[in-house]
Amino acid sequence: MATPSRSPYKQVLDGEWIKPRHRGWKMACCDCGLVHTVNLKVIEGRVYLQPTRDNRATAAKRRYKLRDHSSHR
């Protein structure tokens, strides 16, 4: 049985389709921990993305990643 993650980010498999929220959706890279807030809108059937780097969430994600890995040594 896997231990539940305390991370606020949903783990998504590479290539997996997801249904994000329209506003304020946060996306984090599992390799480097960079976090973006992504807003979506549809105009005349076309989807537009507005990614914005979230420096505060990135710092928190990277601190959590460092703490998580250091406890396994």
mmCIF file of the N, C-alpha and C atoms, coordinates in Angstrom:
data_MODEL
# 
_entry.id   MODEL 
# 
loop_
_atom_site.group_PDB 
_atom_site.id 
_atom_site.type_symbol 
_atom_site.label_atom_id 
_atom_site.label_alt_id 
_atom_site.label_comp_id 
_atom_site.label_asym_id 
_atom_site.label_entity_id 
_atom_site.label_seq_id 
_atom_site.pdbx_PDB_ins_code 
_atom_site.Cartn_x 
_atom_site.Cartn_y 
_atom_site.Cartn_z 
_atom_site.occupancy 
_atom_site.B_iso_or_equiv 
_atom_site.pdbx_formal_charge 
_atom_site.auth_seq_id 
_atom_site.auth_comp_id 
_atom_site.auth_asym_id 
_atom_site.auth_atom_id 
_atom_site.pdbx_PDB_model_num 
ATOM 1   N N  . MET A 1 1  ? 0.849   -1.192 0.000   1.00 0.00 ? 1  MET A N  1 
ATOM 2   C CA . MET A 1 1  ? 0.000   0.000  0.000   1.00 0.00 ? 1  MET A CA 1 
ATOM 3   C C  . MET A 1 1  ? 0.886   1.244  0.000   1.00 0.00 ? 1  MET A C  1 
ATOM 4   N N  . ALA A 1 2  ? 0.652   2.151  -0.908  1.00 0.00 ? 2  ALA A N  1 
ATOM 5   C CA . ALA A 1 2  ? 1.456   3.363  -1.016  1.00 0.00 ? 2  ALA A CA 1 
ATOM 6   C C  . ALA A 1 2  ? 1.081   4.354  0.073   1.00 0.00 ? 2  ALA A C  1 
ATOM 7   N N  . THR A 1 3  ? 2.066   5.089  0.530   1.00 0.00 ? 3  THR A N  1 
ATOM 8   C CA . THR A 1 3  ? 1.818   6.123  1.523   1.00 0.00 ? 3  THR A CA 1 
ATOM 9   C C  . THR A 1 3  ? 1.249   7.352  0.835   1.00 0.00 ? 3  THR A C  1 
ATOM 10  N N  . PRO A 1 4  ? 0.200   7.946  1.384   1.00 0.00 ? 4  PRO A N  1 
ATOM 11  C CA . PRO A 1 4  ? -0.356  9.127  0.738   1.00 0.00 ? 4  PRO A CA 1 
ATOM 12  C C  . PRO A 1 4  ? 0.642   10.282 0.768   1.00 0.00 ? 4  PRO A C  1 
ATOM 13  N N  . SER A 1 5  ? 0.705   11.028 -0.308  1.00 0.00 ? 5  SER A N  1 
ATOM 14  C CA . SER A 1 5  ? 1.623   12.150 -0.420  1.00 0.00 ? 5  SER A CA 1 
ATOM 15  C C  . SER A 1 5  ? 1.059   13.362 0.303   1.00 0.00 ? 5  SER A C  1 
ATOM 16  N N  . ARG A 1 6  ? 1.940   14.131 0.941   1.00 0.00 ? 6  ARG A N  1 
ATOM 17  C CA . ARG A 1 6  ? 1.511   15.370 1.588   1.00 0.00 ? 6  ARG A CA 1 
ATOM 18  C C  . ARG A 1 6  ? 1.608   16.541 0.625   1.00 0.00 ? 6  ARG A C  1 
ATOM 19  N N  . SER A 1 7  ? 2.039   16.296 -0.585  1.00 0.00 ? 7  SER A N  1 
ATOM 20  C CA . SER A 1 7  ? 2.193   17.355 -1.568  1.00 0.00 ? 7  SER A CA 1 
ATOM 21  C C  . SER A 1 7  ? 0.831   17.830 -2.069  1.00 0.00 ? 7  SER A C  1 
ATOM 22  N N  . PRO A 1 8  ? 0.682   19.142 -2.269  1.00 0.00 ? 8  PRO A N  1 
ATOM 23  C CA . PRO A 1 8  ? -0.587  19.656 -2.788  1.00 0.00 ? 8  PRO A CA 1 
ATOM 24  C C  . PRO A 1 8  ? -0.748  19.446 -4.294  1.00 0.00 ? 8  PRO A C  1 
ATOM 25  N N  . TYR A 1 9  ? 0.224   18.809 -4.934  1.00 0.00 ? 9  TYR A N  1 
ATOM 26  C CA . TYR A 1 9  ? 0.192   18.611 -6.374  1.00 0.00 ? 9  TYR A CA 1 
ATOM 27  C C  . TYR A 1 9  ? -0.175  17.175 -6.697  1.00 0.00 ? 9  TYR A C  1 
ATOM 28  N N  . LYS A 1 10 ? -1.081  16.992 -7.658  1.00 0.00 ? 10 LYS A N  1 
ATOM 29  C CA . LYS A 1 10 ? -1.505  15.658 -8.076  1.00 0.00 ? 10 LYS A CA 1 
ATOM 30  C C  . LYS A 1 10 ? -0.423  15.047 -8.963  1.00 0.00 ? 10 LYS A C  1 
ATOM 31  N N  . GLN A 1 11 ? -0.061  13.805 -8.684  1.00 0.00 ? 11 GLN A N  1 
ATOM 32  C CA . GLN A 1 11 ? 0.932   13.105 -9.502  1.00 0.00 ? 11 GLN A CA 1 
ATOM 33  C C  . GLN A 1 11 ? 0.269   12.673 -10.808 1.00 0.00 ? 11 GLN A C  1 
ATOM 34  N N  . VAL A 1 12 ? 0.858   13.068 -11.929 1.00 0.00 ? 12 VAL A N  1 
ATOM 35  C CA . VAL A 1 12 ? 0.324   12.740 -13.243 1.00 0.00 ? 12 VAL A CA 1 
ATOM 36  C C  . VAL A 1 12 ? 1.397   11.978 -14.008 1.00 0.00 ? 12 VAL A C  1 
ATOM 37  N N  . LEU A 1 13 ? 1.005   10.914 -14.666 1.00 0.00 ? 13 LEU A N  1 
ATOM 38  C CA . LEU A 1 13 ? 1.955   10.140 -15.459 1.00 0.00 ? 13 LEU A CA 1 
ATOM 39  C C  . LEU A 1 13 ? 2.280   10.863 -16.748 1.00 0.00 ? 13 LEU A C  1 
ATOM 40  N N  . ASP A 1 14 ? 3.479   10.650 -17.264 1.00 0.00 ? 14 ASP A N  1 
ATOM 41  C CA . ASP A 1 14 ? 3.908   11.283 -18.499 1.00 0.00 ? 14 ASP A CA 1 
ATOM 42  C C  . ASP A 1 14 ? 2.931   10.928 -19.620 1.00 0.00 ? 14 ASP A C  1 
ATOM 43  N N  . GLY A 1 15 ? 2.392   11.938 -20.283 1.00 0.00 ? 15 GLY A N  1 
ATOM 44  C CA . GLY A 1 15 ? 1.453   11.720 -21.385 1.00 0.00 ? 15 GLY A CA 1 
ATOM 45  C C  . GLY A 1 15 ? 0.006   11.552 -20.971 1.00 0.00 ? 15 GLY A C  1 
ATOM 46  N N  . GLU A 1 16 ? -0.263  11.568 -19.669 1.00 0.00 ? 16 GLU A N  1 
ATOM 47  C CA . GLU A 1 16 ? -1.633  11.381 -19.175 1.00 0.00 ? 16 GLU A CA 1 
ATOM 48  C C  . GLU A 1 16 ? -2.468  12.647 -19.418 1.00 0.00 ? 16 GLU A C  1 
ATOM 49  N N  . TRP A 1 17 ? -3.709  12.475 -19.869 1.00 0.00 ? 17 TRP A N  1 
ATOM 50  C CA . TRP A 1 17 ? -4.631  13.598 -20.056 1.00 0.00 ? 17 TRP A CA 1 
ATOM 51  C C  . TRP A 1 17 ? -5.239  13.956 -18.714 1.00 0.00 ? 17 TRP A C  1 
ATOM 52  N N  . ILE A 1 18 ? -5.361  15.243 -18.442 1.00 0.00 ? 18 ILE A N  1 
ATOM 53  C CA . ILE A 1 18 ? -5.976  15.710 -17.204 1.00 0.00 ? 18 ILE A CA 1 
ATOM 54  C C  . ILE A 1 18 ? -6.964  16.822 -17.533 1.00 0.00 ? 18 ILE A C  1 
ATOM 55  N N  . LYS A 1 19 ? -7.864  17.082 -16.603 1.00 0.00 ? 19 LYS A N  1 
ATOM 56  C CA . LYS A 1 19 ? -8.827  18.170 -16.766 1.00 0.00 ? 19 LYS A CA 1 
ATOM 57  C C  . LYS A 1 19 ? -8.510  19.221 -15.705 1.00 0.00 ? 19 LYS A C  1 
ATOM 58  N N  . PRO A 1 20 ? -7.760  20.263 -16.087 1.00 0.00 ? 20 PRO A N  1 
ATOM 59  C CA . PRO A 1 20 ? -7.399  21.289 -15.113 1.00 0.00 ? 20 PRO A CA 1 
ATOM 60  C C  . PRO A 1 20 ? -8.548  22.253 -14.848 1.00 0.00 ? 20 PRO A C  1 
ATOM 61  N N  . ARG A 1 21 ? -8.419  22.983 -13.740 1.00 0.00 ? 21 ARG A N  1 
ATOM 62  C CA . ARG A 1 21 ? -9.375  24.056 -13.465 1.00 0.00 ? 21 ARG A CA 1 
ATOM 63  C C  . ARG A 1 21 ? -9.092  25.197 -14.420 1.00 0.00 ? 21 ARG A C  1 
ATOM 64  N N  . HIS A 1 22 ? -10.062 26.062 -14.618 1.00 0.00 ? 22 HIS A N  1 
ATOM 65  C CA . HIS A 1 22 ? -9.901  27.187 -15.550 1.00 0.00 ? 22 HIS A CA 1 
ATOM 66  C C  . HIS A 1 22 ? -8.989  28.275 -15.004 1.00 0.00 ? 22 HIS A C  1 
ATOM 67  N N  . ARG A 1 23 ? -9.006  28.521 -13.712 1.00 0.00 ? 23 ARG A N  1 
ATOM 68  C CA . ARG A 1 23 ? -8.184  29.591 -13.126 1.00 0.00 ? 23 ARG A CA 1 
ATOM 69  C C  . ARG A 1 23 ? -7.411  29.060 -11.930 1.00 0.00 ? 23 ARG A C  1 
ATOM 70  N N  . GLY A 1 24 ? -6.187  29.537 -11.808 1.00 0.00 ? 24 GLY A N  1 
ATOM 71  C CA . GLY A 1 24 ? -5.400  29.227 -10.622 1.00 0.00 ? 24 GLY A CA 1 
ATOM 72  C C  . GLY A 1 24 ? -4.904  27.802 -10.521 1.00 0.00 ? 24 GLY A C  1 
ATOM 73  N N  . TRP A 1 25 ? -4.836  27.099 -11.616 1.00 0.00 ? 25 TRP A N  1 
ATOM 74  C CA . TRP A 1 25 ? -4.347  25.718 -11.628 1.00 0.00 ? 25 TRP A CA 1 
ATOM 75  C C  . TRP A 1 25 ? -2.843  25.782 -11.486 1.00 0.00 ? 25 TRP A C  1 
ATOM 76  N N  . LYS A 1 26 ? -2.266  25.025 -10.531 1.00 0.00 ? 26 LYS A N  1 
ATOM 77  C CA . LYS A 1 26 ? -0.822  25.025 -10.331 1.00 0.00 ? 26 LYS A CA 1 
ATOM 78  C C  . LYS A 1 26 ? -0.234  23.747 -10.903 1.00 0.00 ? 26 LYS A C  1 
ATOM 79  N N  . MET A 1 27 ? 0.835   23.926 -11.663 1.00 0.00 ? 27 MET A N  1 
ATOM 80  C CA . MET A 1 27 ? 1.503   22.799 -12.294 1.00 0.00 ? 27 MET A CA 1 
ATOM 81  C C  . MET A 1 27 ? 2.963   22.835 -11.848 1.00 0.00 ? 27 MET A C  1 
ATOM 82  N N  . ALA A 1 28 ? 3.463   21.701 -11.309 1.00 0.00 ? 28 ALA A N  1 
ATOM 83  C CA . ALA A 1 28 ? 4.848   21.625 -10.831 1.00 0.00 ? 28 ALA A CA 1 
ATOM 84  C C  . ALA A 1 28 ? 5.595   20.541 -11.582 1.00 0.00 ? 28 ALA A C  1 
ATOM 85  N N  . CYS A 1 29 ? 6.843   20.833 -11.925 1.00 0.00 ? 29 CYS A N  1 
ATOM 86  C CA . CYS A 1 29 ? 7.701   19.851 -12.579 1.00 0.00 ? 29 CYS A CA 1 
ATOM 87  C C  . CYS A 1 29 ? 8.289   18.931 -11.511 1.00 0.00 ? 29 CYS A C  1 
ATOM 88  N N  . CYS A 1 30 ? 8.180   17.641 -11.715 1.00 0.00 ? 30 CYS A N  1 
ATOM 89  C CA . CYS A 1 30 ? 8.689   16.703 -10.714 1.00 0.00 ? 30 CYS A CA 1 
ATOM 90  C C  . CYS A 1 30 ? 10.218  16.645 -10.710 1.00 0.00 ? 30 CYS A C  1 
ATOM 91  N N  . ASP A 1 31 ? 10.872  17.010 -11.796 1.00 0.00 ? 31 ASP A N  1 
ATOM 92  C CA . ASP A 1 31 ? 12.332  16.952 -11.854 1.00 0.00 ? 31 ASP A CA 1 
ATOM 93  C C  . ASP A 1 31 ? 12.991  18.159 -11.184 1.00 0.00 ? 31 ASP A C  1 
ATOM 94  N N  . CYS A 1 32 ? 12.548  19.356 -11.526 1.00 0.00 ? 32 CYS A N  1 
ATOM 95  C CA . CYS A 1 32 ? 13.225  20.553 -11.003 1.00 0.00 ? 32 CYS A CA 1 
ATOM 96  C C  . CYS A 1 32 ? 12.400  21.284 -9.947  1.00 0.00 ? 32 CYS A C  1 
ATOM 97  N N  . GLY A 1 33 ? 11.115  20.971 -9.810  1.00 0.00 ? 33 GLY A N  1 
ATOM 98  C CA . GLY A 1 33 ? 10.276  21.598 -8.803  1.00 0.00 ? 33 GLY A CA 1 
ATOM 99  C C  . GLY A 1 33 ? 9.731   22.965 -9.181  1.00 0.00 ? 33 GLY A C  1 
ATOM 100 N N  . LEU A 1 34 ? 9.923   23.401 -10.425 1.00 0.00 ? 34 LEU A N  1 
ATOM 101 C CA . LEU A 1 34 ? 9.421   24.697 -10.859 1.00 0.00 ? 34 LEU A CA 1 
ATOM 102 C C  . LEU A 1 34 ? 7.887   24.651 -10.925 1.00 0.00 ? 34 LEU A C  1 
ATOM 103 N N  . VAL A 1 35 ? 7.245   25.651 -10.340 1.00 0.00 ? 35 VAL A N  1 
ATOM 104 C CA . VAL A 1 35 ? 5.784   25.694 -10.276 1.00 0.00 ? 35 VAL A CA 1 
ATOM 105 C C  . VAL A 1 35 ? 5.269   26.874 -11.092 1.00 0.00 ? 35 VAL A C  1 
ATOM 106 N N  . HIS A 1 36 ? 4.243   26.628 -11.901 1.00 0.00 ? 36 HIS A N  1 
ATOM 107 C CA . HIS A 1 36 ? 3.556   27.676 -12.658 1.00 0.00 ? 36 HIS A CA 1 
ATOM 108 C C  . HIS A 1 36 ? 2.084   27.662 -12.266 1.00 0.00 ? 36 HIS A C  1 
ATOM 109 N N  . THR A 1 37 ? 1.495   28.843 -12.183 1.00 0.00 ? 37 THR A N  1 
ATOM 110 C CA . THR A 1 37 ? 0.048   28.964 -12.081 1.00 0.00 ? 37 THR A CA 1 
ATOM 111 C C  . THR A 1 37 ? -0.439  29.151 -13.508 1.00 0.00 ? 37 THR A C  1 
ATOM 112 N N  . VAL A 1 38 ? -1.404  28.325 -13.907 1.00 0.00 ? 38 VAL A N  1 
ATOM 113 C CA . VAL A 1 38 ? -1.875  28.335 -15.288 1.00 0.00 ? 38 VAL A CA 1 
ATOM 114 C C  . VAL A 1 38 ? -3.351  28.694 -15.308 1.00 0.00 ? 38 VAL A C  1 
ATOM 115 N N  . ASN A 1 39 ? -3.692  29.702 -16.094 1.00 0.00 ? 39 ASN A N  1 
ATOM 116 C CA . ASN A 1 39 ? -5.086  30.051 -16.329 1.00 0.00 ? 39 ASN A CA 1 
ATOM 117 C C  . ASN A 1 39 ? -5.438  29.615 -17.747 1.00 0.00 ? 39 ASN A C  1 
ATOM 118 N N  . LEU A 1 40 ? -6.666  29.150 -17.926 1.00 0.00 ? 40 LEU A N  1 
ATOM 119 C CA . LEU A 1 40 ? -7.146  28.688 -19.228 1.00 0.00 ? 40 LEU A CA 1 
ATOM 120 C C  . LEU A 1 40 ? -8.383  29.476 -19.627 1.00 0.00 ? 40 LEU A C  1 
ATOM 121 N N  . LYS A 1 41 ? -8.525  29.703 -20.926 1.00 0.00 ? 41 LYS A N  1 
ATOM 122 C CA . LYS A 1 41 ? -9.784  30.257 -21.426 1.00 0.00 ? 41 LYS A CA 1 
ATOM 123 C C  . LYS A 1 41 ? -9.995  29.737 -22.843 1.00 0.00 ? 41 LYS A C  1 
ATOM 124 N N  . VAL A 1 42 ? -11.253 29.662 -23.220 1.00 0.00 ? 42 VAL A N  1 
ATOM 125 C CA . VAL A 1 42 ? -11.619 29.198 -24.554 1.00 0.00 ? 42 VAL A CA 1 
ATOM 126 C C  . VAL A 1 42 ? -12.320 30.356 -25.253 1.00 0.00 ? 42 VAL A C  1 
ATOM 127 N N  . ILE A 1 43 ? -11.785 30.728 -26.417 1.00 0.00 ? 43 ILE A N  1 
ATOM 128 C CA . ILE A 1 43 ? -12.390 31.790 -27.226 1.00 0.00 ? 43 ILE A CA 1 
ATOM 129 C C  . ILE A 1 43 ? -12.611 31.215 -28.615 1.00 0.00 ? 43 ILE A C  1 
ATOM 130 N N  . GLU A 1 44 ? -13.863 31.207 -29.038 1.00 0.00 ? 44 GLU A N  1 
ATOM 131 C CA . GLU A 1 44 ? -14.247 30.690 -30.351 1.00 0.00 ? 44 GLU A CA 1 
ATOM 132 C C  . GLU A 1 44 ? -13.667 29.292 -30.606 1.00 0.00 ? 44 GLU A C  1 
ATOM 133 N N  . GLY A 1 45 ? -13.768 28.440 -29.593 1.00 0.00 ? 45 GLY A N  1 
ATOM 134 C CA . GLY A 1 45 ? -13.340 27.047 -29.734 1.00 0.00 ? 45 GLY A CA 1 
ATOM 135 C C  . GLY A 1 45 ? -11.839 26.809 -29.606 1.00 0.00 ? 45 GLY A C  1 
ATOM 136 N N  . ARG A 1 46 ? -11.059 27.841 -29.356 1.00 0.00 ? 46 ARG A N  1 
ATOM 137 C CA . ARG A 1 46 ? -9.606  27.691 -29.192 1.00 0.00 ? 46 ARG A CA 1 
ATOM 138 C C  . ARG A 1 46 ? -9.239  27.857 -27.718 1.00 0.00 ? 46 ARG A C  1 
ATOM 139 N N  . VAL A 1 47 ? -8.343  27.008 -27.256 1.00 0.00 ? 47 VAL A N  1 
ATOM 140 C CA . VAL A 1 47 ? -7.913  27.042 -25.861 1.00 0.00 ? 47 VAL A CA 1 
ATOM 141 C C  . VAL A 1 47 ? -6.651  27.895 -25.744 1.00 0.00 ? 47 VAL A C  1 
ATOM 142 N N  . TYR A 1 48 ? -6.670  28.819 -24.797 1.00 0.00 ? 48 TYR A N  1 
ATOM 143 C CA . TYR A 1 48 ? -5.518  29.674 -24.526 1.00 0.00 ? 48 TYR A CA 1 
ATOM 144 C C  . TYR A 1 48 ? -5.015  29.384 -23.119 1.00 0.00 ? 48 TYR A C  1 
ATOM 145 N N  . LEU A 1 49 ? -3.682  29.290 -22.955 1.00 0.00 ? 49 LEU A N  1 
ATOM 146 C CA . LEU A 1 49 ? -3.050  29.079 -21.664 1.00 0.00 ? 49 LEU A CA 1 
ATOM 147 C C  . LEU A 1 49 ? -2.301  30.345 -21.276 1.00 0.00 ? 49 LEU A C  1 
ATOM 148 N N  . GLN A 1 50 ? -2.342  30.681 -20.004 1.00 0.00 ? 50 GLN A N  1 
ATOM 149 C CA . GLN A 1 50 ? -1.584  31.808 -19.487 1.00 0.00 ? 50 GLN A CA 1 
ATOM 150 C C  . GLN A 1 50 ? -0.743  31.305 -18.312 1.00 0.00 ? 50 GLN A C  1 
ATOM 151 N N  . PRO A 1 51 ? 0.474   30.797 -18.575 1.00 0.00 ? 51 PRO A N  1 
ATOM 152 C CA . PRO A 1 51 ? 1.324   30.326 -17.477 1.00 0.00 ? 51 PRO A CA 1 
ATOM 153 C C  . PRO A 1 51 ? 2.090   31.490 -16.851 1.00 0.00 ? 51 PRO A C  1 
ATOM 154 N N  . THR A 1 52 ? 2.175   31.489 -15.525 1.00 0.00 ? 52 THR A N  1 
ATOM 155 C CA . THR A 1 52 ? 2.933   32.484 -14.784 1.00 0.00 ? 52 THR A CA 1 
ATOM 156 C C  . THR A 1 52 ? 3.759   31.747 -13.735 1.00 0.00 ? 52 THR A C  1 
ATOM 157 N N  . ARG A 1 53 ? 5.068   32.004 -13.716 1.00 0.00 ? 53 ARG A N  1 
ATOM 158 C CA . ARG A 1 53 ? 5.918   31.334 -12.734 1.00 0.00 ? 53 ARG A CA 1 
ATOM 159 C C  . ARG A 1 53 ? 5.530   31.791 -11.335 1.00 0.00 ? 53 ARG A C  1 
ATOM 160 N N  . ASP A 1 54 ? 5.392   30.834 -10.419 1.00 0.00 ? 54 ASP A N  1 
ATOM 161 C CA . ASP A 1 54 ? 5.042   31.112 -9.029  1.00 0.00 ? 54 ASP A CA 1 
ATOM 162 C C  . ASP A 1 54 ? 6.296   30.866 -8.185  1.00 0.00 ? 54 ASP A C  1 
ATOM 163 N N  . ASN A 1 55 ? 7.066   31.935 -7.952  1.00 0.00 ? 55 ASN A N  1 
ATOM 164 C CA . ASN A 1 55 ? 8.335   31.796 -7.243  1.00 0.00 ? 55 ASN A CA 1 
ATOM 165 C C  . ASN A 1 55 ? 8.170   31.285 -5.811  1.00 0.00 ? 55 ASN A C  1 
ATOM 166 N N  . ARG A 1 56 ? 7.133   31.724 -5.134  1.00 0.00 ? 56 ARG A N  1 
ATOM 167 C CA . ARG A 1 56 ? 6.914   31.298 -3.746  1.00 0.00 ? 56 ARG A CA 1 
ATOM 168 C C  . ARG A 1 56 ? 6.592   29.806 -3.668  1.00 0.00 ? 56 ARG A C  1 
ATOM 169 N N  . ALA A 1 57 ? 5.686   29.339 -4.535  1.00 0.00 ? 57 ALA A N  1 
ATOM 170 C CA . ALA A 1 57 ? 5.334   27.914 -4.551  1.00 0.00 ? 57 ALA A CA 1 
ATOM 171 C C  . ALA A 1 57 ? 6.520   27.064 -5.006  1.00 0.00 ? 57 ALA A C  1 
ATOM 172 N N  . THR A 1 58 ? 7.337   27.589 -5.928  1.00 0.00 ? 58 THR A N  1 
ATOM 173 C CA . THR A 1 58 ? 8.531   26.870 -6.377  1.00 0.00 ? 58 THR A CA 1 
ATOM 174 C C  . THR A 1 58 ? 9.485   26.673 -5.210  1.00 0.00 ? 58 THR A C  1 
ATOM 175 N N  . ALA A 1 59 ? 9.732   27.729 -4.441  1.00 0.00 ? 59 ALA A N  1 
ATOM 176 C CA . ALA A 1 59 ? 10.634  27.624 -3.291  1.00 0.00 ? 59 ALA A CA 1 
ATOM 177 C C  . ALA A 1 59 ? 10.111  26.610 -2.280  1.00 0.00 ? 59 ALA A C  1 
ATOM 178 N N  . ALA A 1 60 ? 8.797   26.642 -2.021  1.00 0.00 ? 60 ALA A N  1 
ATOM 179 C CA . ALA A 1 60 ? 8.207   25.692 -1.066  1.00 0.00 ? 60 ALA A CA 1 
ATOM 180 C C  . ALA A 1 60 ? 8.311   24.260 -1.583  1.00 0.00 ? 60 ALA A C  1 
ATOM 181 N N  . LYS A 1 61 ? 8.048   24.050 -2.856  1.00 0.00 ? 61 LYS A N  1 
ATOM 182 C CA . LYS A 1 61 ? 8.130   22.711 -3.459  1.00 0.00 ? 61 LYS A CA 1 
ATOM 183 C C  . LYS A 1 61 ? 9.554   22.181 -3.375  1.00 0.00 ? 61 LYS A C  1 
ATOM 184 N N  . ARG A 1 62 ? 10.532  23.023 -3.686  1.00 0.00 ? 62 ARG A N  1 
ATOM 185 C CA . ARG A 1 62 ? 11.929  22.591 -3.649  1.00 0.00 ? 62 ARG A CA 1 
ATOM 186 C C  . ARG A 1 62 ? 12.387  22.315 -2.219  1.00 0.00 ? 62 ARG A C  1 
ATOM 187 N N  . ARG A 1 63 ? 11.935  23.107 -1.245  1.00 0.00 ? 63 ARG A N  1 
ATOM 188 C CA . ARG A 1 63 ? 12.267  22.828 0.164   1.00 0.00 ? 63 ARG A CA 1 
ATOM 189 C C  . ARG A 1 63 ? 11.684  21.492 0.593   1.00 0.00 ? 63 ARG A C  1 
ATOM 190 N N  . TYR A 1 64 ? 10.418  21.248 0.214   1.00 0.00 ? 64 TYR A N  1 
ATOM 191 C CA . TYR A 1 64 ? 9.754   19.986 0.554   1.00 0.00 ? 64 TYR A CA 1 
ATOM 192 C C  . TYR A 1 64 ? 10.499  18.811 -0.079  1.00 0.00 ? 64 TYR A C  1 
ATOM 193 N N  . LYS A 1 65 ? 10.937  18.956 -1.335  1.00 0.00 ? 65 LYS A N  1 
ATOM 194 C CA . LYS A 1 65 ? 11.648  17.894 -2.041  1.00 0.00 ? 65 LYS A CA 1 
ATOM 195 C C  . LYS A 1 65 ? 12.980  17.596 -1.353  1.00 0.00 ? 65 LYS A C  1 
ATOM 196 N N  . LEU A 1 66 ? 13.712  18.638 -0.957  1.00 0.00 ? 66 LEU A N  1 
ATOM 197 C CA . LEU A 1 66 ? 14.986  18.443 -0.262  1.00 0.00 ? 66 LEU A CA 1 
ATOM 198 C C  . LEU A 1 66 ? 14.776  17.758 1.077   1.00 0.00 ? 66 LEU A C  1 
ATOM 199 N N  . ARG A 1 67 ? 13.779  18.184 1.836   1.00 0.00 ? 67 ARG A N  1 
ATOM 200 C CA . ARG A 1 67 ? 13.489  17.593 3.142   1.00 0.00 ? 67 ARG A CA 1 
ATOM 201 C C  . ARG A 1 67 ? 13.064  16.144 2.989   1.00 0.00 ? 67 ARG A C  1 
ATOM 202 N N  . ASP A 1 68 ? 12.243  15.855 1.972   1.00 0.00 ? 68 ASP A N  1 
ATOM 203 C CA . ASP A 1 68 ? 11.750  14.500 1.732   1.00 0.00 ? 68 ASP A CA 1 
ATOM 204 C C  . ASP A 1 68 ? 12.893  13.550 1.398   1.00 0.00 ? 68 ASP A C  1 
ATOM 205 N N  . HIS A 1 69 ? 13.826  13.978 0.523   1.00 0.00 ? 69 HIS A N  1 
ATOM 206 C CA . HIS A 1 69 ? 14.941  13.118 0.141   1.00 0.00 ? 69 HIS A CA 1 
ATOM 207 C C  . HIS A 1 69 ? 15.974  12.966 1.237   1.00 0.00 ? 69 HIS A C  1 
ATOM 208 N N  . SER A 1 70 ? 16.175  13.993 2.058   1.00 0.00 ? 70 SER A N  1 
ATOM 209 C CA . SER A 1 70 ? 17.198  13.914 3.098   1.00 0.00 ? 70 SER A CA 1 
ATOM 210 C C  . SER A 1 70 ? 16.788  12.962 4.222   1.00 0.00 ? 70 SER A C  1 
ATOM 211 N N  . SER A 1 71 ? 15.481  12.737 4.413   1.00 0.00 ? 71 SER A N  1 
ATOM 212 C CA . SER A 1 71 ? 15.031  11.839 5.473   1.00 0.00 ? 71 SER A CA 1 
ATOM 213 C C  . SER A 1 71 ? 15.210  10.358 5.104   1.00 0.00 ? 71 SER A C  1 
ATOM 214 N N  . HIS A 1 72 ? 15.481  10.048 3.833   1.00 0.00 ? 72 HIS A N  1 
ATOM 215 C CA . HIS A 1 72 ? 15.632  8.660  3.395   1.00 0.00 ? 72 HIS A CA 1 
ATOM 216 C C  . HIS A 1 72 ? 17.068  8.179  3.446   1.00 0.00 ? 72 HIS A C  1 
ATOM 217 N N  . ARG A 1 73 ? 18.007  9.016  3.893   1.00 0.00 ? 73 ARG A N  1 
ATOM 218 C CA . ARG A 1 73 ? 19.418  8.636  3.912   1.00 0.00 ? 73 ARG A CA 1 
ATOM 219 C C  . ARG A 1 73 ? 19.785  7.893  5.137   1.00 0.00 ? 73 ARG A C  1 
# 
